[in-house]
Amino acid sequence: MGNTFGNIFKLTSFGESHGIGIGGVIDGYPAGVDIDMNFIQNELNRRKPGQNKLTTPRKEDDKVEFLSGIFEGKSTGCPIGFIVRNINQHSNDYENLRNVFRPSHADFTYFSKYGIRDYRGGGRSSARETIARCVGGALAKLALIKKNIRIQAYTSQIGTITLEKDYTQYNLDIAETNMVRCPDPDTAVKMENLVAEVKGKGDTIGGVITCIIKGCPIGLGEPVFGKLQSALAGAMMSINAAKGFEYGQGFGHMELKGSQQNDIFFNNNGKIDTLTNRSGGIQGGISNGKDIYFRVAFKPVATILMEQSTVDINGNNSKITARGRHDACVLPRAVPVVEAMAAMTILDYYLLNNSSFL
């Protein structure tokens, strides 16, 4: 249960971090979409480990193999099957975790629920599962581009280092030019130094990713239980280490009165528009045509290379020091995952709102 995402556009993912591979089946994808294999591989490359000195040194090519649903470079409308094979597992690094639970990890809850767990890298709870999301997200992006809908995320905070300006004040393309995917070069350097410092101590640190959706048409989302922001929140909170979600002004400026906070309507050359976008592109659960923007908070990675107190599977007090190759900060590699989940959500809701994609 719980391995399928979506209503019309559906992704079912499978695989574990130290198994044969990670893969998925996508159903409900529109026919006739040009499938750019280089674009899809690049999205996987943005997520893969070993990109730079700040990420886990695990080396994986993360080459995607498509098994069905694509013919002569176009989607056929049939299920799209794919797999990315694991080639660089160091399973012995996890032998000392066989009978103990890592603090704040899924080890204890998985074992309590199923009575069995794959201790090698966390198995299904590993962030390596997000490979399937990035493939699905890349395909969703290719479809959305046909509708002039574009999605971009970036790191806006690591630890106490944060971007202070609104997203409209930054050149978001700069985010892909540094190791932490931050659109402000000076702030990026500070973030990089902080992550390096934390990593050097064997510890981890969290932060915030901001995501922008441009070109979303008016009308996506349902008025009660299918609100668009609820779908986005559910998508984001399904990502490993995600701990919080807010859209629009969110928890900010809650000290303001309605007269100060409201997005005022006006006639913009014959088109109904708003002077501001404090609502974050969604009103009453339905997209209003403005930019959709939201923030996702990520906790520090639970697996740290420091000694911690814990218990074993029999409840006996124990000590644990993790080994292996782990990220000190999940934020940089989570940026494409946030984009992927946003893309799949928007495509799914676009298809819910339109009987035909053509």
N, C-alpha and C positions, 0 to 999 in steps of 0.2 A: 504494500500500500504506500501511497505518497510518492511515487516515482514518476508521475505524469503531471505535466504543467499545461494549462491552457484549456480553452473551451472549444473553439473551432480549429485554430492553429494549436496543435498539441505536440509536445516533446516528451517522450518517455526515454529516460536515460538508464544506463546500466554500467556495471563495472566497479572495481575497487582499485585503490592506488597501487597495490602490489599484486594484482591479478594480471590476466593476459592483456587487458586493455580497458579503455573507457569508450563507450559508444552510445548510440541512441537511435530511435526511430521517430521521424517527424511525419505527422499526418495532418491533412488539411492545408498543406502549402499550395498556393495558387499555381496553376499551370502556366507555362509560357514565359516564366521569368528567366532572364539571362543569368546563368550561374558563373560568376567570376571566381575561378578556383584560386587565383593569386590573392584576391581580396579575402577569401575565407581563410587561407593559410596565414595571411598577415595578421588577422584577428587572433588566431591561435598563437602566433609568435609573440603578440603583445602580452599574452597571459602566461606563456611557458616559463619554467624556472631557468635559472642560470643566465639571465639577461645582463646582469651587471653585478658588481661587488656587494650590493646591498641585499640581493635576493638569495634564496637558497642556491647552493652550488650544484644541486642535482641537474644533470644534463639530459634533456629529452628533446628529440626532434619534433615531437607532437605532430607528425604527418597524418593528415586525415585521409582515410580511404572511404569513398562513397560506394555503396553496394547496390543501390537501387534509386529509382525516382528521378534520374537525370538522364536525358538522351540528347545527343548532339548539342550539348551545351545549354540546354534549357530544362526547366522543371516540367515533369509530365503530369503533375497532379496526383500521382501515386505516392505511397509512402516512401520517404527518403531515409534509407538506412545507412549508417556510417560507423566507423570504428577508428580509434586512435590507439595504437598498440603501445604498451609500456615496454621500454627497453633498458631502463637504467635503475632497477630496484636494488636497494641494499637492505634486504629484509632482516639480516642479522643485526642491524643497528637497533632493532626493536625487540630483540629477544628479552632484554631486561624489563620490558613492559608487559610481558605475557600474563603475569598474575597480579599486577598492580594497576591502580587507576590514576591517571594523570589529573591533577587538580584543574577544575573548570573545563575539562575536556568531555567529549561524548562517551568516553570509555565506560563510566559507571552506568549512565542511563541506557546505553545500548545493551550492556550485559544484563541489567535488571529487566529490560523489556523482552529480550530474545533468549536469554540464557546462554548466549554464545556471542563472541565478537572477534573480528579480525584485528588483532593488535598490531599488525604490520602497517604502520603509517595511518592507522585509524580506519582502514578499509573503506567502507562506503561514506564515512563521515569526513574523509580526507578532502581537502580543497581541490585535489586532483579531479574530483567529480565534476568540477566546473568546466572542464574541457567540453563536455557535451553541451553545456549552456552556451559556450562561446561559438560552437558550430551552429547551433540553432539560432543564436543571436545574429551571426553573420548572414545567414540565409534570410532572416527577418529584415535586416538592414538592406539587403539587396532588393527586397520587395518594396520596402518603404521608400527607398530612393526614387522609385518609379512614381511615387506620390509626393515627391519633394519634401519628405519628412526625414529629418536628420537628428541624430542623437550624439551628444558628446559629454563625457564625464571627465573630471579631473580631481586631483587631491587638493582639498582646501584647508586641511588641518592635519598635523601630526603632533601628538602630544600637546604642548601649550603653544606651538608655533602655528599661527593661523593667518589666512588671508582676510584682510579687513574690509575690502571693497566688494561691491556688488559684482556679479559675474559679467555684467555688461561693460565693466571697466577694464577687462583683461582681454588680451588676444589669446583665445583658448587653444589655438594651434601650437603655441609655444609649449604646451603641456607635454607634448610628445618628444621634446628635445632634451629632457633631463631625466634622471633616474627615478625621481619620485612622482613624475607626471603632474607637476604644479605649473600653472600658467604665468607665474611671476618668478623670473630668474633669481632675484635676490633671496626671496623666501625659499625657493627650491634649494639653494645652497645651505641655508640654515636647517631645513628639513633633512637633507642628506647627511649633514654633520651629526644631527641628533640620532638618526637611525644607526649610523656607523658607531657612534659612542655606545648606544644601547646594545648593539650587536656584539661589540667587543667585550661586554660584560656578561654575555650569555643570556641577556634578558630580551624582552619584546616590548613594543609600544603600539598604541592604536591611534585612531584619528577619524577624519570625516572625508567622504567623497561627495562632491556636488555633481549633479547631472542636469543637463539642459536638453529639452526636446523642442525642436523648432519645426514649424510647418504643420503641426497637428491640426486637422480640421475641426470645426465646431461640431459637437454632437456625440463624441465618443464617451461612453460611460452610461450607466443606468442610474435612475434617480434615488434608489433605496439601497438594496443589498449589493448591487453591482457597480458602485461608484468607482470612477476611474482611479481616484487616489487610493482607494482600498485595494484595488488590483495591483497598483504599483507598490504599495506598502507590502502586500503579501509576497510579491515577487522579490523585493529587496530583502525582506526579512527571512527569506529562504536561503540566502547566501551564507556560507560559513563565516562565523565571527561577527555577523551583523547584529547590532544591539539596539538601534534606534532609527526612526524615520520621521522626517517632517517635510512638508511641501509648502510652497509659498513662503509667507512670513513665519509659518510654524509657531515655535514658542517665542520668537522674537517680537518685540514691540507690543506685547500683550498689555502693556500699561497704557496704550493709546485708547482713545474713545472711538466709537464707530464713525463719528464725523471726521476723524483723522485717518482712519484705517480703510474706509470704503474705497473701492475702485469706481470712480465716477465715470458714467457713460457720457459720450458726446458724439456728435455727427462729424465723422472724419471723411469729408468729400463724398458724402452719400453713403458711407459705410458706418455702421454702429461700431464704436470702438471704446476703449477705456483709457483714461489719462495715465493710470498706473497699473501695475500688475502684482499687487500684493497678494492676490488670490492664487498666484502660481499657475495660472492658465486653466484652472478648474473651478467651476462654481456649481454648487448643488450636485456634485459628483459627476458633472459633464464638462468636457473640454469646451473652452470658450474662444479658441482660435489664437490666443496669446501663447507666448513661450511657457511651456511647462517646466518648472524647475523644482528640484527637491534635493535633500541631503540625507545621506546614510552614514550612521556612526558605526565604526568597527572597533571591537575590543582588541587589546593586545593578544597576540597569538598565545594559546594556552600552553603549548609545548615550549618550555624554556630549558636552556642548558645550564641550569643551576640546581643545587640540591633543594628538594622540597619535602615536606612531611605529607604522608598520604596513608592509605590503608591498602591491604591486598584483597583478593576476591573473597577471603574468609573473614574480613573485618579486622585483621590484625594490623596494629600500627607499623608503619614502614617508612623508609626513606626512598626517594627516587631522584635520579639525575638522568635526564633524557640525553640520548646520543643521536647522531645522524645529522641530516641536512634540513634545516628549517629556516623559514623567513623570520627575520626580526620584526618586520612590519608588513602586514598584508596589503596595505593601501595601494602601492604602485601596481601590483598584479591584479588587484580587485577592480581597478578602473574599467578594464574591458568587460569584466563580468557584470558590473552594474549596467553598462551600456547594453550588453546582451539581454539581460532580463528586462530592461526597459523596452528594447526593440521587440522582443517577443510579446510583451504585454500590449504594446500599441498595435502591432499587427493583428493580434488576436481580437482586440476590441474594434479595430477597423473592419475586420471580417464580420464581426457580430452586427455591425451597424450598416453593412453594405452587402446585398445579396450577390453582387458580382465584384471581383477585383479589377476587371478589365476597364 
